[in-house]
């Protein structure tokens, strides 16, 4: 083989690139150390009120942590941020899986940003009941919205909290408001009782529906329909338009069967196509009408006050529950009681009475 063919062969080895400062072990160690350094509570508060997204994300991570030291730090951050919490509009959006919640929220969020709004999306991702893991894929589903400097998307695992609502979503709202976000959108899992919990922390509750999927039957059922301030029939485009219009009539009739809402607002039904960005502006105009209406009759402020009372009691219940299970004597006795229940030597009710009595002793 001649020199030319040898040098041009794909099997010929060549001199590699020398290690740079970015790839040597000392630089990697230094980078790891920088990542491990945790900013103080004061530093995080300063970052949040200046609109630093990284500081906001780190603070929310502390809120979601079960570490007692993190909880103390998070409470300090919350208390400091309360003074800087700006007025915002809190919107809850729910719907069954496949209704197009992520697509809708992206189109809706981009529309709000075009109107000069700063939008924070707190998306609750379902946790596996077996592995306890979550995909947390909302950022990948909202590719355009996540690129906007006026948007913040935070997917959180639902964990074991009621109906899939992240345990600290309520507190995350306060931090987002302190960071300057004036529109907070909370996306529910769309299953279980998550809608009830989200309804207790938002000003306006939007229910997304599909036409032609048997979903119209939900219009004659109580529960989530009673909580909705409006229904948006998504994917109302192309061949679905005729069915969507029929569904709008059915839902409108169903809504009039329910008792009047405490706000005095009559829920509306609207058509939209998030994929084609149609009907989004009409929905926002309707929400603005709702806000004007409820602020004029003073229901908006009264509702916020009632929500704060609810979350005070809810927080006390959660804290009592976590403190109870953290007691060493309860942990030990719980294992024994579970064994006795399995052996048929006691009942769940008698075991519960016994365990609750340990806290009093």
C-alpha positions in Angstrom: 0.0 0.0 0.0 1.5 3.4 -1.0 1.7 6.4 1.3 -1.2 8.2 -0.2 -3.7 5.3 0.1 -2.4 4.6 3.7 -3.0 8.2 4.8 -6.5 8.4 3.2 -7.7 5.1 4.7 -10.6 5.2 7.1 -8.7 2.8 9.4 -5.8 5.2 9.7 -5.3 6.6 13.2 -4.6 10.2 13.6 -3.5 12.5 16.5 -6.4 13.2 18.8 -7.3 16.6 20.2 -5.5 17.4 23.4 -7.5 17.8 26.6 -8.7 21.3 27.1 -9.6 23.1 30.3 -13.3 22.2 29.8 -12.6 18.5 29.8 -9.9 17.9 32.3 -10.7 16.5 35.7 -9.9 19.6 37.7 -12.4 21.7 35.7 -15.1 19.1 36.0 -14.6 18.9 39.8 -14.8 22.7 40.0 -18.0 22.7 38.0 -19.5 20.1 40.3 -18.6 22.1 43.4 -20.2 25.2 42.0 -23.4 23.3 41.3 -23.4 21.9 44.9 -23.1 25.4 46.5 -26.6 26.3 47.7 -27.5 30.0 47.8 -28.7 31.4 51.0 -32.4 32.3 51.6 -31.6 36.0 51.3 -29.8 35.4 48.0 -32.8 33.4 46.6 -35.2 36.1 47.8 -33.2 38.8 46.0 -33.1 36.7 42.9 -36.8 36.1 42.9 -37.9 39.7 43.3 -35.5 40.6 40.5 -37.1 38.1 38.2 -34.3 35.5 38.2 -35.9 32.3 36.9 -33.1 30.1 38.3 -33.6 31.5 41.8 -37.4 30.9 41.5 -36.8 27.3 40.4 -34.5 26.6 43.3 -36.9 28.1 45.8 -39.8 25.9 44.5 -37.5 22.9 44.7 -37.0 23.7 48.4 -40.8 24.0 48.8 -41.3 20.5 47.4 -38.5 18.9 49.5 -39.4 16.7 52.4 -36.1 17.6 54.1 -36.8 19.5 57.4 -33.9 21.9 56.9 -35.2 22.7 53.4 -38.7 23.3 54.8 -37.4 25.9 57.3 -35.4 27.7 54.6 -38.4 27.6 52.2 -40.7 29.1 54.9 -38.3 31.9 55.4 -38.2 32.6 51.7 -42.0 32.5 51.5 -42.4 35.0 54.4 -39.9 37.4 52.8 -41.5 37.2 49.4 -45.0 37.9 50.7 -44.2 41.7 50.8 -43.3 41.6 47.1 -46.2 39.4 45.9 -47.7 41.3 43.1 -51.4 41.1 42.2 -52.1 38.3 39.6 -54.8 36.4 37.9 -54.9 32.7 38.8 -56.4 30.4 36.2 -57.1 26.7 36.6 -57.3 24.6 33.5 -58.4 21.0 33.5 -59.6 18.3 31.1 -59.3 14.6 30.5 -56.0 13.3 29.0 -55.9 13.8 25.3 -58.1 16.9 25.3 -55.1 19.0 24.3 -54.3 20.8 27.6 -50.6 21.4 26.9 -51.2 22.6 23.3 -54.0 24.9 24.6 -51.9 26.4 27.4 -49.0 27.1 25.0 -51.3 28.9 22.5 -53.1 30.7 25.4 -49.8 31.7 27.1 -48.3 33.0 23.9 -51.4 35.1 23.3 -51.2 36.6 26.8 -47.5 37.4 26.4 -48.4 39.2 23.1 -50.7 41.3 25.3 -47.9 42.3 27.6 -48.5 39.7 30.3 -45.9 37.6 32.2 -47.1 34.0 32.4 -46.2 31.3 34.8 -47.4 27.7 34.2 -47.5 25.3 37.2 -48.2 22.0 35.6 -48.8 19.0 37.8 -47.4 15.8 36.3 -48.9 12.4 37.3 -46.7 10.3 39.5 -46.6 6.5 39.1 -48.3 4.8 42.0 -45.8 2.0 41.7 -42.4 3.6 41.0 -43.4 7.1 42.3 -41.7 8.6 39.2 -42.9 11.3 36.8 -42.0 12.1 33.2 -42.3 15.9 33.8 -42.6 16.4 30.0 -44.6 19.7 29.9 -41.6 21.7 28.9 -41.0 19.5 25.9 -44.7 19.8 24.9 -44.6 23.6 25.1 -41.5 24.2 23.0 -42.4 27.7 21.8 -43.7 29.0 25.1 -40.7 27.8 27.1 -38.4 30.0 24.8 -40.2 33.2 25.8 -38.3 35.3 28.5 -41.8 36.3 29.8 -42.8 32.7 30.5 -42.0 30.3 33.3 -43.0 26.6 33.1 -42.6 24.4 36.2 -43.7 20.8 35.9 -44.0 19.2 39.3 -44.7 15.6 40.3 -48.1 15.0 41.9 -46.7 12.6 44.4 -49.3 11.2 46.9 -51.1 14.5 47.4 -54.9 14.8 46.9 -56.0 14.1 43.4 -52.5 14.7 41.9 -52.2 18.4 42.9 -48.6 19.1 43.8 -48.3 19.5 47.6 -46.8 23.0 47.4 -48.5 24.5 44.4 -50.3 27.1 46.6 -47.0 28.4 47.9 -45.4 28.3 44.4 -48.0 30.8 43.3 -46.8 33.3 45.9 -43.2 32.9 44.7 -44.2 33.3 41.1 -46.2 36.5 41.9 -43.1 37.9 43.8 -41.0 37.2 40.7 -43.3 39.5 38.7 -45.6 37.0 36.9 -49.1 38.5 36.6 -50.9 35.5 35.2 -50.6 32.1 36.9 -51.9 29.1 35.1 -52.3 25.8 37.0 -52.8 22.7 34.8 -54.3 19.7 36.6 -53.6 16.0 35.8 -57.2 15.8 34.6 -58.2 12.7 36.7 -59.3 12.1 40.2 -60.1 14.9 42.6 -57.4 17.2 41.5 -60.0 19.6 40.1 -61.4 20.3 43.6 -58.0 21.2 45.0 -57.1 23.5 42.0 -60.5 25.2 42.2 -59.7 26.2 45.8 -56.6 28.2 44.7 -57.7 29.9 41.4 -59.9 32.8 40.4 -61.2 31.3 37.2 -61.7 27.6 36.4 -61.7 26.5 32.7 -62.8 23.1 31.7 -61.6 21.8 28.3 -63.8 19.4 26.5 -63.8 17.4 23.2 -66.7 17.0 20.8 -67.5 13.6 19.3 -65.8 11.6 22.0 -68.8 10.8 24.1 -67.7 13.6 26.4 -71.0 15.5 26.0 -72.6 13.1 28.5 -70.5 14.7 31.2 -72.7 17.7 30.8 -75.6 16.1 32.7 -73.4 15.2 35.7 -72.6 17.2 38.7 -69.1 17.8 40.2 -66.6 19.3 37.9 -69.3 21.0 35.7 -70.5 22.9 38.8 -67.0 24.2 39.4 -66.4 25.4 35.9 -66.6 29.1 35.1 -66.4 28.3 31.4 -66.1 25.4 29.1 -63.9 25.5 26.0 -64.5 22.9 23.4 -61.1 22.3 21.9 -60.1 20.9 18.5 -63.1 22.7 17.0 -61.7 22.7 13.4 -62.1 20.9 10.1 -64.4 17.9 10.2 -64.9 18.3 14.0 -66.5 21.8 13.6 -70.1 20.4 13.1 -69.8 18.2 16.2 -68.2 21.0 18.2 -71.2 23.3 17.5 -73.6 20.6 18.5 -71.6 20.0 21.7 -71.7 23.7 22.5 -75.5 23.7 22.4 -75.7 20.6 24.7 -73.2 22.0 27.2 -74.9 25.4 27.3 -78.2 23.7 28.1 -76.7 21.6 30.8 -75.0 24.6 32.5 -78.4 26.3 32.9 -79.7 23.3 34.9 -77.2 24.0 37.8 -77.8 26.4 40.7 -76.5 30.0 40.2 -72.9 30.4 41.2 -72.0 32.4 44.3 -70.1 34.8 42.1 -73.3 35.6 40.1 -71.4 34.7 36.9 -73.2 32.6 34.3 -70.7 30.1 32.9 -70.1 30.3 29.2 -69.3 27.8 26.5 -66.8 28.7 23.7 -65.2 26.9 20.8 -61.5 26.9 20.1 -58.7 25.2 18.2 -55.4 25.5 20.1 -53.6 23.8 17.2 -54.7 26.5 14.7 -54.8 29.3 17.3 -58.4 30.0 16.8 -60.8 31.3 19.5 -58.0 31.9 22.0 -58.5 35.7 22.0 -62.3 35.3 22.5 -61.6 33.1 25.6 -59.3 35.7 27.1 -61.8 38.5 26.5 -64.4 36.4 28.3 -62.0 35.9 31.2 -61.5 39.7 31.4 -65.3 40.2 31.5 -65.4 37.7 34.3 -62.8 39.6 36.3 -64.5 42.9 35.8 -67.8 41.4 36.8 -66.5 39.7 40.0 -64.4 42.7 41.1 -67.4 45.0 40.7 -69.7 42.9 42.9 -66.8 42.3 45.4 -66.9 38.6 45.0 -63.3 38.4 43.8 -61.8 39.7 47.1 -64.3 37.6 49.2 -63.3 34.5 47.3 -59.6 35.1 47.8 -60.2 35.5 51.6 -62.1 32.3 51.7 -59.4 30.5 49.9 -56.8 31.7 52.4 -58.9 30.4 55.2 -59.2 27.0 53.5 -55.5 26.8 53.0 -54.8 27.7 56.6 -56.8 24.7 57.8 -55.4 22.5 55.0 -51.8 23.4 56.0 -52.6 22.6 59.7 -54.0 19.2 58.7 -51.0 18.4 56.5 -48.6 19.4 59.2 -50.4 17.4 61.9 -50.4 14.3 59.6 -46.7 14.5 58.7 -45.7 15.2 62.3 -47.8 12.2 63.5 -46.2 9.7 61.1 -42.7 11.1 62.0 -43.0 10.2 65.7 -40.6 7.2 66.4 -43.1 5.5 68.7 -45.8 5.8 66.0 -43.5 4.3 63.3 -42.8 1.3 65.5 -46.3 0.8 66.7 -47.7 1.1 63.2 -45.7 -1.9 62.0 -47.0 -4.0 64.9 -50.6 -2.9 64.3 -50.3 -3.7 60.5 -49.1 -7.2 61.4 -52.0 -7.7 63.9 -54.5 -6.6 61.2 -53.0 -9.1 58.8 -53.2 -11.8 61.4 -56.8 -10.9 62.2 -56.1 -10.0 65.8 -57.4 -6.4 65.5 -59.4 -4.2 63.2 -58.2 -1.1 61.2 -60.5 1.1 63.3 -59.2 -0.3 66.7 -55.6 0.0 65.4 -56.2 3.6 64.4 -57.6 4.5 67.9 -54.6 2.9 69.5 -52.1 4.8 67.3 -53.8 8.1 67.7 -53.8 7.5 71.5 -50.0 7.3 71.4 -49.8 11.0 70.3 -51.7 12.1 73.4 -49.6 10.0 75.9 
